[in-house]
Amino acid sequence: MTTTTHDDLLGMLLRRRQSVYVPEGAVLEEGAVLEGAGPSAVTEAGVVVLEAELADRGHLLTAPLRRALTALSADDLATTGRKLLADVDALMGSDRHHAPLFARFPAETAFQPAYERYTTVVAEYLAAQPHQPCMNCAGTKASVRALDPCAHLLCDDCLGAKTAPWNCCDQCCEWYECPICDKRYETEGPLDPWLDTGADRAGDGGPVLRALSLGAPGDAAAELGALLARRTPLNPQDHDDLVLLLGHLDPAAAAAWLPPDIPLRESKALALAPLLDLPAVRPLIGRYADTATDVLRILVVRSGGDPDLLELPRLRGLPRPVRRELLALLDGFDFRRLAEDMARHPRAWQRVGEILHPFEHARRHARVALAFAALRGTRVRDGALGEVLLAEAARHDDVRLAGDRPHVVTWQARVEEALGHWDVEAAVRLLRERPGEFLRRLDLLLARSGSTTLPDTVGEALADVLPRSGPGPLLGAYGRMKVRAVPGHRRVFFPRGRVTKAYAVEDHRPPLPARVAGRAGELIEAEAVRRLAERDGERYDVAVLDAALADLPVPFAERASAASLVAVPRGASLPMPQDSETVRLFLHWTQPKGVRVDLDLSVALYDDLWRFVGLCDYTRLEYAGGAARHSGDLTSAPAPRGATEYLDLDLPRLANTGVRFVVPAVFSYNDIPFDELPDAFTGFMAVTGKERAVYDPRTVRQRFDLAGDAKLTVPMIVDLRTRRAWWTDVTLATTGTHHAVWGYRKQIGRMGNDLLDTFQPRGRATLWDLACWTAAARTDGDVYVRGRGHVLWGYRRAEDEPRADFALRVRDGWEPDALRAEAELTDRAALLALLHGDLPGAEAAASGTAYRLFPGPVDEAAVERVTAGDLAGWLEPA
């Protein structure tokens, strides 16, 4: 297991939870300060400087965190502050360029410049977006304002005399006090305590400050528990975080920290691999590993490989006691499943056989010996081994002798044979044994049945397998049924791999009858709602859902997703920044020692029909008089500074030139794969004209790492007509060297057309589907939908209304039962499914669950935050 530092852990928790951890002993429970004398002038001034630095990076201290930092000594504050700024810079991608405003912080605390800078930045944020978080309660009510003169953000409730003794009266005629910095301000008469920032004249398109909270001791354990409990594949960032967290645990104490169940096979291998060499805890492996592939993954991880099995390391040898225990474990599995698992990874299992020596213990573990003999094509000859193999083969109907070599007729081969003969009934009988495979083949079964209604054979089998199927096959089949009655043009496939590649073929399949596809989809949807209604867990008094989640598909192919600032699902459609007409693309990379690496940031431009109309890259630094403008070609990126390229896109001007689709791309000009670079990332930011640097972390909207064995990546496609970006996150195949956008313009255009054709009909289950199902199944009160006008649409289920029908009403936007300006969440259990985490009043919820794509004050509410994968995982069968 990779060893990680404590600083790595703190950086990970900041990224995942927006939490900051102060040195132990600085604070008591709920942020109460240990020291009673109050902060020193040096530390108070240092915290003001830190606030200014963080505001410049788009971040904000909440009250408990600020008090904890103020309680530190000057040295501890310096250490904690530098670490925090470094972690925020790394999160936003600005650590490669950004130097602190006050380089000698906090040894020389330039209090007045820091105070003025903090006040200016807060005023700018409020002027662009009034719904900023209150530093005391983390709410985002429209009444959040900046207190004069400290500029700390507060809502009226947190300053009002009715809730806290922080002012003399409503008019502040004698004094008022800031509950964030505890400073008291005397007045000489009635006084308005708020700074004039222009927030009352602001729009809603500006960015929201990210509130940083005070971390709790159990946060790391909670993140570990959530990752080990995940039922959908981890993306690379989550995978790395799990490895980091496991690296801080003692494998010898695994019995204390292992959960009762680890659903994901790859996560299971990461957790169990270190136990293999510890005799005291090795028996725990047998409790969790229940397939031969589990054992294979554990051996690969133990040898330094990845549990995805895409690349095999040199397997380390096994001591004799370990070999005996693993052979006994494998021998306990069903032979048919054992042989099929080995057949899925034949090369890997042949390597395992070299270190496991299965024929040495053939009499004791005859089942394993026979499986390896079939895998290797071992000849059954006279002698002790031959006798054992023949005797064991006679016990299994699936084993045949092809000459003198054993051969296993797999279940998969029998299914393919039945489908090849168009024997739907035989295929259905076999597929009923494995619900996931049945749902993956549902489309084919329905097509080959030739019926205009749902065939009884398939319908009865579907009703049988649905309660036993996993979330992935269930959601996949539902998405296919949504569009299967529509004639297709091209089918896009995303093969399994460490980078996402897409390839398309013509879709020659005739569409299914609408009644067939519709009825199958209804059965799947009813099953999803039934599961969610019957699962254990919290029920909700109220739900608030964002209709914009309809533009976010349930994540798929996450193993190959790029690690990013915001985990946008592939195929999602999101509006471009509303507070800016210009978007700045950026690319940063650092080359390995002794190797020159030339990466190029480019855009390809297409019209309505995906005809190529132009480009902007190192060969053409301007397009259409500056509608697109490149910063210039950098051909190397030596450490430690690396290199950065920029490309500005003036969206309205580009649209006026006849451009419809803008496709950003990153090329490795001299054919060096991205995974050989120690550091490489790209992304985009909004350009408002108020930036204090070319790379301003406050305006970064998305950044993601460049990784994998690829030399050309396309992160997104911008549709200028709708001002929306489609998140693609795909790599394209390259040939030769000297890669540039001109040489790949046709390939990029075909790919873009195929991807949008695939993504736009919404042929996949969406987070909106999941949110509506969950709300209808688990909410006993009102369900509110945000995003259909300026008010919330309210729905309430009738007593005799089936929950699946209620979900349909909410999802499809039927006439609402009520309209509300704001949902009442105070002291209620709430389900929140949001695009932006900026729901007013969420901080008053007593408990509940929240999903949000973009961070916001909802993160500080007393609700459990979940990921898109967690929502999908709730569909796991009981």
N, C-alpha and C positions, 0 to 999 in steps of 0.2 A: 504494500500500500504506500502511496506517495506521502512523504512527510510534508506537512504544511506548517506555516508559522501562525502565531496568534494574530499577527497583523492581517494575514490572508483571511482569517475567519471574520475579523471585524469588518473588512472591506466587503465580504460577501453579505454579511447581515445588513450593512448599510444599503447595498443594492437591492436586496430582497425585501427588507422591512422598513427601510428609511429610518433605521434606529442607530443611535450613537451610544457608545459605552464609555463611561468615565472611569478613571482608576478606582479600584475597589476601596470602599470605605468613605468615599466622598459624599454619598447620599444615603439617606434612610429610605424606608418604604414610602412610595408615592412622592418621591422627590424631596422629602424634607431634608434640609441641610444639617450636617452634623455640627459644624461650628456655629456657635451662637453669637459671635461677635460681629458677624456680617463680613462681606467681602472687603479686601483691601483695595486701595485706590488703583494699585497696579493691575490686579486681576480684573477689576471692573472696567478699567480702560482697555485691557486686553480683550475682554469679551466684546466690547463695542467694536474693536478692530476686526475681530473674528466675524461679527455680524455683518460688517461691511463687505468683507471678503466673500462670505457666503451669499449675500444678496447679489453681488456681482456675478455669481455663478448660478443664480436663480433658486437659491435655497434659503430657508427661514428656520430659526430656532423656535421651538415651542417653549412654553414657560417652564415646565419641569426640567427640561434639558438645560435651559439657560441658567436656572438656579444651581444646578449641579456643577456646571462649568465655573460659575462665579465662586463656588465654594473651594475650588482647587487652589493650590499654591501657584505662584508665577511659573515655576519650572514645569509643574504638571500641566498647567494650562498651555504652555508653549508646546510641550510634547503632544498633548491631545489635539490641540488646534492644528498643528502642522500635519498630523496624521489624518485628521478629518478633511482638511483642504486637499491633501493628496488623494484621498479616496474619492472625494467629489469630482476632482479633476479627472481621475481615471474613469469614473462613471460616465462623465460627459465627453470624454475624449480630448480634454484640453490640457492634460498633464504634459503633453509633448511640447507645448508652446507657452503656456500661461505662467507668468511670474507673479507672485503676490504683489498687491499694491504697496504693501509696507514690508520690505524684505527682511527687516530685523525684528519683526514681531516675535514675542512681545517685549524684547529687551528694551526697545525704544518705541513706545506706543504713541503713535501720532494721533492722539485722541481726536483733536478737532477735525483734521482732514477725514478721519475715518467716520466720525459722526456725520459730517456733511455728505460724504459719499453714500452712507447708508440711507440718510434721509432722501437724497436725490433718487436713488434706485427705487426705494419704496414708493415714492411719489410717481415715478415713471410706470411702475407696475399697476398702481391703482388707476392711473389715468388711462391705461390701455385695457384694464379688466378689473371691474369693481369687486368681483366675487373672489377675493383673496382669503386665505385662511386666517381666522383669529388665532393669535399666538397662545391664547389662554385656553380656549375650548375647542379649537380647530374647526369651528363652524365656518360656513361660507355665505352667511346671510348678506343681503345687499347692503346692510348697515355697517359692515366692517370698514373701519376707517383707521387713520394713523393718528396716534396721540401726539399732541404738541407738548414739548419739543423733541421727545425721544424717538418719535416715529414708529413706535411699536404698534403692531396691528391689533385692534380690539373691536369687538362688536359692542353694541349698546348694552346688551345684557351683562357683559362682563365688567363694564364700568359702572353700571347703574347701582344706585344705593339699595335697591330692593334685593339684589343678589349678592353683593359683597360691599364691605365698608371701605370703598376706595374713593369716595368723594363726599363732600359735605352735604350736597343736595343736588337736585336735578340740574340746577343752573351753575353749579360749581362757583358759588359766590365767595368762598373763603379759601378752599384748597381742593386739590384732587391728587390722587396717587396712581402711579402706573403699576398694575399688578404683575408686570413682567420684570421690570428692573427695580421695583420697590422704591422708586424715587418719588418724593412728595413735592408738589409745586403749590406755593402760596399764591393767592389771587387777591386783588383789591376790589372785588365786586363781581357781579355775574359775568361768567366767561365761558365761551365755547372752547372746550379743550381739544378740539380736533384741528389737524393741519388741513389747509385747503390744497388738495391734490388734484382736483378736477375729476374725482371719481364719479360725481353725480352726472358728469357729461360724457362718461366713457361708454364704449360699446362692450360687447361680450366676446370679441374675437381674440383678445390678447392672452398671453401665457399666464399661468397660475404658478405662484411660488410653491416649491416643494417643501412641505413642512417636515423637519427632522425631529424625531421624538427621542426621549430617553429610553435606552434599551433596558430590558429586564433580564435577570439571570437565566431564565428558562427559554430565552428566544432561540438559542442554537439547538437545544433539544427539540423544541417545537418544529423547527425547520427540518431537522432530521426525521422526525416522526411523520411529517407531511410528505416528504419525498419518498420514504420507504412505503408509505401507504398508497402512493399514486398508482392508479390502475391503467393509465394510458402512458404511452412511451414518453420518456424524458427527452427534451431537446438537449443539444450539446451543453448549454449553459447550466441547466438543471443537473445533468450528468456530472459536470465538473464540480458543481457545488456539493453534490452527494459524496463524491470522492474526497473533497476537502473536509467535510464534516466527519466522514468515517476515519480519516487520517488523524483526527484528534481523539479517537476512542481507543481504549485498550482491548485488543481482541481477546485477551485472557478473561475479561469480564463480560464477554458477549451475552452470557445468560441474563445479565441484568439489563442490557440495553436493546437486545433484539426484540422486535414486536412479535405478537403471536403469529402474524401472517405478513408475508411480503409478496404482493400480487405480481409485480413485474419481474420477469425472469432475469433481466439484466441487472436490476437493482439487487436482486437476491444474490447473484454471483459476486457483485462488488462487496456485499456485506459478509459473505461466507468464506471467500477465498483465503483471508488471513487465518482462519480457524483450522485450515487443513494441516498445518504444521504444528499445531498445539494439541497434544494428546488429551488434555483435560477437557477441552471444549469441542474436539473433533466430532463427537457423537451428535452435536447439535445440527450438523450438516444433514444428517438423515431425516431430521424433522421437517426440513424445508425443501430439500431437493427431491422432487417426485417425478422427474423425467431424466432420460439419459442426456438430453441437451443441457439440463441444469448442471450435471457433472462436467460436461465438456466446457461450459462457460467458466466454471470455477477453476478448472485446470488452466484455461487460457489466461484468466485474470491473475492467477498465482504466478504465471510465467511472464507477467508484464504486458499482456495484451488487453484488448478491449472486449467486453462481453458481447458486442454485436457480431463477432465472428467473421467480420468482413476481411480481416487480415489476421493471419496466424503467426504468432511468435514461435521461436524455438522453445519447445516445451521442456520444462525442467524435469529432471528425474525424480522418482518417488521412492521413498524408503519402503522396505518390504511391509511393515505394518500398515502404512497408508494404502499400498496396493491391495492388500487383503481386504481392508474395510471398503474401499471403493468397488472392488469386484463383488463383494457381498451386497452392497447397495444396488448395483446394477442388476444383479441376479434376482432381486426382489421385484423388478418391474415386469409388467406384462410383456411377453416375448414379442408379440406383434408390434406393440408400440416401441419397444426397444429397437427392433430391427428397422422400423421406419425412421426413427430418430437418427440412427446411424446412417441410413441411406440419404438423409437430407444433407449431411455434411461428411461425405465419404473420405475426402482427403484429410480432414481434421481427425476423424476417428482412426484412420490408419496410423497417423502420428501418435495418437493416444495409445494404440495397441503396442507401439514400440516401447513405451515406458510402463505400460500396465501388465504386459506379459500374460495375456488371458489363458494361453494354452498350458501354462505351468500349473494352473489350478482347475483344469478342465473337468475333472471328476466332481470337485466340490461345487463349481459354478458352471455347469454344463450349458445352461441357457446363454450365458455371456459368451462362452466359447463358440457356440453355434452361430450366434449373431456375428461375431468377428469372422468366422469361417465363411459365412455368406457374403460379408462385406469384402473380404480379401479374395474370394474365389478360390479358397483352399481346396485342394483335392482330398477327397475322403479315401484314404488308403487303409490297407490292413495294419493293425496295430492298436495300441491302447487308445490313442487319440481318435482314430477312425471309429472304433467301437462306441466311444462316448458320443461322438457327433451323430452317428447313425441312430443310436438309441434315443437321443434327444429330438432329432428330426422327426422320428416316428410319432412323437407326442403332439406335433403341430401340423394342422391341416394346411397351413400356408406355406410350408416348406416343400419344395420339389427338388429332385436331383436332375440337373442338366449334365448328363454324362456322369462323371464322378465328382461334380461340384454342387454344393447346396445352393439353392436359389429361393428367395422369399418372394411370394406373390403378394404385393402390398395392397392395402385397402385403396390407395389412390389409383393403382393400376386397374382395379375392378370398376371403380367409378368412371374412369376414362373409357373403359371398354363399353360400359352401359350407355354412356352419352354418345359414343361413336356410333353405336347401333340405333340411336334415337329411342332407346328403351327407357322412357321417362319413369315408369313405375319401378324398374330395377334400380335406377339411379336414385330415386327418392328413398327407397328402402335403405340403401347404403348411406346416403347423406343424412338421414335422420339420426344416425349414430353420433354425428359430429355437427352440432348446431351451427357453429361458426362457418364451416365449409358449406352447409346447406344455404345459408344466407348469401355467401359469396357466389354461389351458383344459382341463386333464385332467378336472376334474369334469364339465364340459359334454360332453366327448367320451364319457365313460363313461355319462352319463345318456341321451344321444341314441343310443347304440348299442343300448340296450334289452336287453342280455344279462344273464343271471344269473351268469355267470362273466366273468373278464377277457377281452374280445374279442381274438382273435389280432391283428387289425390294430392295435389300440391297444397291446396288450402288446408286440408287436415294435417298434413305434415308440418306446414308452416305454423299452425296453432300449437303443435306439439313441441317444436324446437324453439320457438320464441322465448318462452320462460327460461330456457337454459343457455341462451346465447350471450356472448360477451358484448360490452358496449361498442367496440370497434365494428364488428360485423353488423350489429343492429343499426348503427348510424350510417354505415356505408350502404346497406341495402335500402334504407329509407331515402337517402339522397338519390340513389339511382332510380328509384320508383318515381321520384318527383318529376323527372324529365324523360323517363323512358318511353312515354307515349308521344314525344316530340321527335320528328325526323332529325337525325343528327347530320353533321357535316364532317367533322374531324374528331377523333378521340385522342386525348392526351394522356399519356402514361408517365408516372413518376417512379422509376425503378428504385429499389432499395439501395442505399449507399450512404456514404458519409458526406457527400455533397448532393444537392438536388439536381438531377438531370431530367429533362422532359423530352419525350419524343411523341410525335403525332402520326396517326394513320387515318386513312379515309374510313368513315363509319358506314359500312355497307349493310348493317343490320336493319331489317324493317322495324318500325316502331311497334311497341306492344299496343294492343287495344287499350284505350283510355280506361275502360271499366276494369280491366285486369290490373294495370299498374296502380290505378287509384285504390282499388280494394286491398291490394297487398300493402300499399302505403298506410291505409287506415288501420289495418291490423297491427302493423309495426308501431304506429303512433299510439294506439291504445295500450299496447304492451309497455311502451316507455312510460306513459302516465301511470299505469298500474304499479310498476316497479317503484316509481318515485313516491307514490302515495303510501306504499306498504313498507318502505325501508325505514329502519330505525333512524332516529335523529330528531333534530329540532323541527318543530312546526312553527309557522309564522302567523302573526296577527295581520300583517300588511306586507305588500310587495310593491316595489317600484322598479319598472323595467324600461330600458331605453330601446325605442323602436329601431335605432341605428344599429343595433346588434344584428339585424337582418343582413347587414353587409359584411359580417364576420363569419366565415365558415368555421365549423369545428376543426381544430388543428389536425392536420394529417402530415405524414412523412416528417414528424418532428425530429427524428434522429438526425436528419440532414439539415435542420434549420440552422441558420446562422445565429450565433450569440449576439443579442441586440439590446439596445437601451430599452425599447418597448417591444414586448413579445407579440408582434402583430402576426396573426395566422396567415399562412400563404393563401392567396386568393382573396384576401380582404380588400375592400374598397373604402378609402377614407378621404375626406375632404382635405385639400391642400390648405396650408395656413391661411386663416381668414384675415390676419392682421398685416399682411404683406402681399404686394404684387410680385415681388421678386424672391426667388428661392435660390439659395447658394448650396451647390453640391460640393462636397469635400472628399479628399482621399489622402490618407496619411500612411506611410510605410517606412520601415527600417530594414535594410538589407543585412544578410548574415555576413560575418567577417570573411573577407577575401572573395566575395561574389558580388558583382554588380547586378542590381535589379532595377529595371526600368518599368514602372507601372504607369499606365495612362488613364486618365479620367476623360470620358467622352460622352457625347449624346448623339443618337441617331434620330432623325426627324422624319415623320411620315404624315401623309394626308388622310382624309376620311377612308380611303380605300386601301390603306396601308401601302401606298406607293411612296418610295423613298424620295424626299425632297431636299435633304441637306444634312449637314453634320456640323458639329463643333468639337474640335479636339486640338491636339498639338499641331496638326497640319493646317487648321483653319481656326485661328484664335477668336474670330468674331463671325457671327451669322446675322444677316439682316440688320447691319448697322448697330450691333450691340444688343439685339434681342436675346442673343446667347453670347456670353463672353468667357473665354478661358484665361486662366492666370498665367499660362506658359508651361512649357515642357521641362520637367526635371528628369534627368536620365539616370540618376543614382541617388541613393539614400543612405549614406554611411551613418553608423551609430556615432554618438548617442542621439543626435537631433533628428535624423531621418529626413524625410521630404514630404511636402504637402502641396497638392494641386487643388485649385478651386475652379468652379464653373458656375457662373451666375445665369439664371434663367428669368427673363422678364416675361411672365406668362401672358399678359394681355398683348404685348407686342408680338410674341411668337404666334398667338392665335390669329392676329390680324394679317400675318404673312401667309396664311393658308395651312399652317401646321396644325394637325389634330392630335397626333400622338408623339410624345417625347419619351425616348427610351434611354435612360442613363446606362452606361456600361463601364466596367473596369477591365482593362486588358493588361496582361503581362507581356509587354512588347518583346522581350528577349526570352520568352518561353520558360520562365522560372515559376514552378507551381506556388500557389499562395501558401501552402502548408510548410514551405521551406523558409518562410520569412518569420523572424522573431516577433514582428509587430506589424499588423496591417489592418486598417479599418476604413470604412467609408460611411457616408450618411448625408444628411441635408439639414439646413437651418433656414429660418425666415430672416430676410433682410428688411429691416424697418427704417434704416437710416440713422438709428441711435446707437449702433454698435460702437464699442470702445476699442475693438480690434477686428481684424479680418475674421478670426475665429473667436466668436463670442459664445461661451458655453450657455449663457442665458437663453439663447435663441435656438439651440440645437433641438430638433424635433425627433430625429432618429439617427442612430449610428449602429453599425453592425460590423462584426469582424469578418475579414476575408480568410478563409481556411479551406483545407482540403486540396486534393490533387486536381486543381483547376487553374486555367489561365484566362478565363473570360467569365465574368459573372454579370447578371442583369438583376439588380435588386428590385426595380419597380417599373411601372409604365404609367405615365401621366397623361390623362385625357384632358386636353385643354378646353373642350366643349363643356364638360361637366365640372371642371376644376377638381377632379378626383384622381387619386393615385391608387393603382392596383399593385398590391404587394406580391411580387413574383418570386424573388429569392431563388433563382435558378442559375445553373451554370450551363454553358454551351461547349460542345466539343470543338477543339481547335486542331489545326494541322500546320506543320512547319514552324516558322518563327516570324518575327517582325509583325506581330498581330496588331491590327488597327481597325477602326470601325468601318472604313471604306471596304475592306476585304470581306467583312462579315455582314454588310448591310442587308443582303437578301436573306441570310439565315436569321438575323435578328428580326426582320420584318415578318417572316413566316412564323417564327416562334411567338412574337407578340400577338399576331392575329389569332393563332391557335389558342393561346392562353386566355385571351379575353373572351373568345368564343366559348371556352370551357367554363370560365369563372362567371360570366354574366348571367347565364340562365339559372344560376344558383342550383346546380345539380349536385349539391352536397348539403348535408344537414348543417344548420347554422347555429350560432350561439343564441340567436333569437328563438329558434325552435326549442332549444334546451331551457332557456329562461321561461318561456311560456308554459312548457310542460311542468317544470318544477313549481312555478307559481300556482298553477291550477291544481296540482296534486297536493301541495303542502301548505297552502295559505288558506286559512279559515275566514279571513276578512277581506278587505278591499285589495284589488290588484290595480295599480296605477301604471299607465303607459306614458312615458315622456317622449316628446319629439313629434307629436301629431298636432302641431299648432302651438299656441302660447300657453295652453293650459294642460293639465294632466287629464287624460281620459281614464275614468274609473270604471271598474267592472267588479261585480259581486256574483258569486255562484248561487243559483237558486237551490233550494233544499233538494229537489228531485232531479237536478241537472247532472248528468254524468260528467265526471271531471275531464274526460277527453273532449267532450263537446264544449265545455267551458274553455279549455285550452285553445280550441279552434276559434272561438269568438274573440279571444284576446289576440291571438296570433294574426288573424286575418283582418283585424280592424273593424269589427262589427260596431254598430251603433253603441256608444258607451252608456252605462247606467247612470253615470254622473260625471260632472266636470268640476275639477278643483284647481285652485291656484297653487296649492302646495299640499303635499301629503302630510298627514298627522302621524309622526313617528315617535313622539315623546312616550318614553317608558313602554315601548312595544317591541316585540320580537319582529325584526324586519328582514325581508329578503330583498337585496339590492343587486340588480344586474345592469351595469352602467357602462357607457363608453368612456366618459370622463368622470372622475371621482369627485364631483363638485356639487353634490345634491344638498341643497339647503335643508337644515334640520336633521341631517343624519346623525349628528353628534348627540342628539337626544334619545336615540334608540337605546333600549335597555339591553338588547342582545340581537343576535341574528347572523346573517351571512352576507358577504358582499363580494361580487366580482366587478372589477373595473379594468379597462384596458390601460387608460392613462391615469397616473397617480393624481391624488387630490386629497382634500381634507377628509373624505370618507375613510382614508387609511387610519385616521386617529379616532374614529368612532368605536364604540364598544361592540363591534361585530367581528366575526372571524372572516379574514380575507382568504379567498380561494382563487385558484387559477381556472382557466378554461378546461384544462385536463381534469381538474377536480370535479367540475360540473359534469363532464362526460362520465367520469368514474362512478358517479352516483347511480348510473344505470347498470352497474354490476348486479347480476342475479343473486338472490339471497342464497 
